Amino acid sequence: MALILDIAEAQKRFEQYTQSVLAAFASSGIATGEQITPPMIVDALRQLFTVLKNDVAEWDPSLPEDEPERIADLTIGLLMDLATWADRLGEKQAKIALEMITVSIAAWLCSQHGALHTLEPVVNGLAVLANSNNEPDALKPLAHLMGEVVSAASADYAADLDSADPQRPWRILLLNWGITATRAQDTGEMRKAFAALTHHLPVDANTFFQEGMQQVSRGDFPDEVKTVMAEAASKAGHSLH
């Protein structure tokens, strides 16, 4: 099964997991006041999925050029809101599934060459997908998508101003890109990820490559993967002197 779902399959997954959230909310008796409720969020997302399934070339030509970015950002934001409700209602699997669906929205946005403004749920979803598979061939497209997400998010996140927080999504994304590219045994993607790591996370890079050397030496990795990791570790080590 493909790790990265297209929009139609993502909507099927959305419909599957929202049922438990809606049922849990209906029976919860939570006083919502003026809060946006799960049924309201689900209705809005259904409308957005209808838009996303249409070819962008067929959208109203009078719309702004950045309309795909706006639609994707709104969709990811609402999925994040619904995931928060799922967590609050104890629907943990639904929360995870909704974050994984944001990956499909991010992939769609990358295909439109748009900028990604909401990163955290996408990074969480990518991590779940990467951790759920050990096959290099399945991990290759995921590593490639991580690289595209880095590019799409760089305008908003590359400054990395909150460098004191090790859990910031930008840092996790870059580290996971390097790890996933290595697990995919994709030397081309490894070089791209390692260059980005060295550029954006110079403080973390040396430790990452030293630990990477230990991992590839213990694991069943081809010699070319070990060579790329060794080259990166050597360059990072030299940059410290």
N, C-alpha and C positions, 0 to 999 in steps of 0.2 A: 504494500500500500504506500502511495506517495506520502512523504512527510509533510509537504507543503500543499495545502488544498487550494484549488481554484475557487473563485467566488461562489459558484453554484454549490460546490461541495461544502464550502465554509458555511453557507447559509443552511444547508441540511444539518450540519453539526450544531449550528446555533439553535435551530428549532428543536433539536433533540434535547439539548441541555437546558434550554430556558424553561421547559415544561416543569422541571423539578423546582426551579427558582420561583416560578409563578405559583405553584402549588404550596410551597413552603411559606411564601408571603401571604397567600390567601388565608392560611390557617394560623398565621403568627399573631394576629391581633395587634400588630404594631401600629401605634398612633403616628401617622405620617405628617400631620399638619400640612405645611406647604412644601414638603419634600417631593422630589420627583420619584415616583414609585416604579417598581419593576414593570407593571403593565404598560405604563407610559413610555418607559425606555424601550421595551420590546416593540411597541407599535412604531416608534421612531426608527428603530433599527431595521425593521421590515421594509419601511419606505426607502431607507438608504441602500439596502441590498438590491432593491429593484433598480435603483439608479446605477449602482456599481456593475450590475449584470449587463447593462447596455453598453455598446461600443461607444467609447468617448468621441469617436469621429461623428457619431450621430447626435451628440448633445447639441443644444442650442448654440450656434456659433457666436451669439452675442454675449455669452457668458465670459467672465474674466479668464485669462490664461491659467491662473492658479486655482481654478475651480476644482480640479482633481485633488489638489492639496487640501482644500477646505473640506471637501466631502470625506476624504480619508481621515483627516484630523478629527472631524466630528464623529465619524464612525468609531474610531479607536477610543475616543473619549467616552462615548456612550457604552461601549463594550467594557471599558474600565469601570464605569459607574455601576454597570450591572454585575461585574465581577465583585465589586465591593459589597453589593447587596447579597450576592451568593455567599460570600464569606461571613457576613453578618448573620445570615439565616442558617449557617452550618452546612451549606451545600459546597463542600470543598472541591469535589470533582468538577462541578459546574464552573467554579471559579477558574480552575486550571484550564478547562476546555475553552472558556471565553478568552483567556489570555493567549491560548494557542491560535484562536481565530484571528486575533489582531495581527498575527504573522502573515496570514493570507492577505489582509488589508494592506500591510506594509509591502508585501510582494507586488500587489497590484499597483501601488503608488510608485514603486521603483520602476515598474514597466512603463509608467507615464513620465518618468524622469522628474518626479516632483520631490520637494523637500519634506522630510519627516519631522514633525514638531513634537509628537508625543512618543517618548521612547521607552519608558519603564515597562509597560505591559508587553511590548514587542520583545524586549530583551528577556523578560520572564518566559514568554512563550517559546522563544528560540532555545532557551536553556532546557526547557522540558523536552522539546523535540530532539535536541542533541543527546540528552541523557537517556532517551528511550530507544536508541538504536546504536548498534555496534558495527554495522556493516559499512565499510569504506564507500562503496558505490552509492549507498543511500545518503551518506553524510556529505558527499561532494556537492550536490546542489544546495544543501543547507549551508555549507561553508561559503559557497558563492553568494548566497542570499545575504549572509551576514556581512560580507564585504560591500554589497550594494546598500544595505541598511546603514553601514558606517558612512558611505558617501552621501546618502540621502539625509542623514542626521548631522553631518559635519558642520553645516552652516550654523545650527543652533547650539551644538554641543562641543565642538572641537576645542573651544577656548578652555573648557574643563576647569572653570574657575573654582569649583568646590573640591579642590584636590585633596583636602584633608579627609574626605569621606570615602572609605574603601568600597562602600556599597553603591556608589553612584552608578547609574545605568550605563553611562558612556564607558567607564572603566571596565565594567563586567562584560559589555559587548565586545570590546577589543580583546580582552583576555580569552573570552569564549571563542572568538573568531580564530585566534591562533591555535587554541586547543582542538577545535573542530576540524580545522584544515589539516592539522597533524594526524588526527584520528582518521581522517578521510584519505590520508597518504597522498595528498594532492600537493606536490612540491611547488607548483606555480602559485596556488592559493596561499601556501605557507609563506612564500617570499613576500607576497602582498601584505598578509596579516602581520608578519614580523616587522616589515618596514613601518607599518602604521603603529605598531606597538612601540618601536624604538623612537618614533617621532612624537607620538602623543603621550606615552607613558614611560619616559626615560628612567624614572625612579624604579618602576616595576620591571622593566625589560630584562635587566641582568638576572634577577631572581627567577623570572619566568623561564629564560633560556637555560639556566643551570638546572632547574627542576625538569625542564623538557628533555635535557640530555639524559637525565637519570631514567625518565619514563621510556624513551625510545630505546635505550640500551637494554632495559629489562623486557620490553615488549617485542612482539613479532613484527617488527617494522623493516621495510626494505632498506638497503644501504643508502639509496638516494635520499630517503627521508632523514636518516641519521646525519648525512652529509649537510643537508640544508640546516638542520638544527645546530650542528657543530659550527657552521659558518656564522650563524646568527649569534651564538653564544660567544664566539671569539670576537666578533665586532663589538658586541655589547661590553665585553670585558675590557677591550682596548679603550673604549670611550670613557671608561672610568679613570683612566690614568692621564 
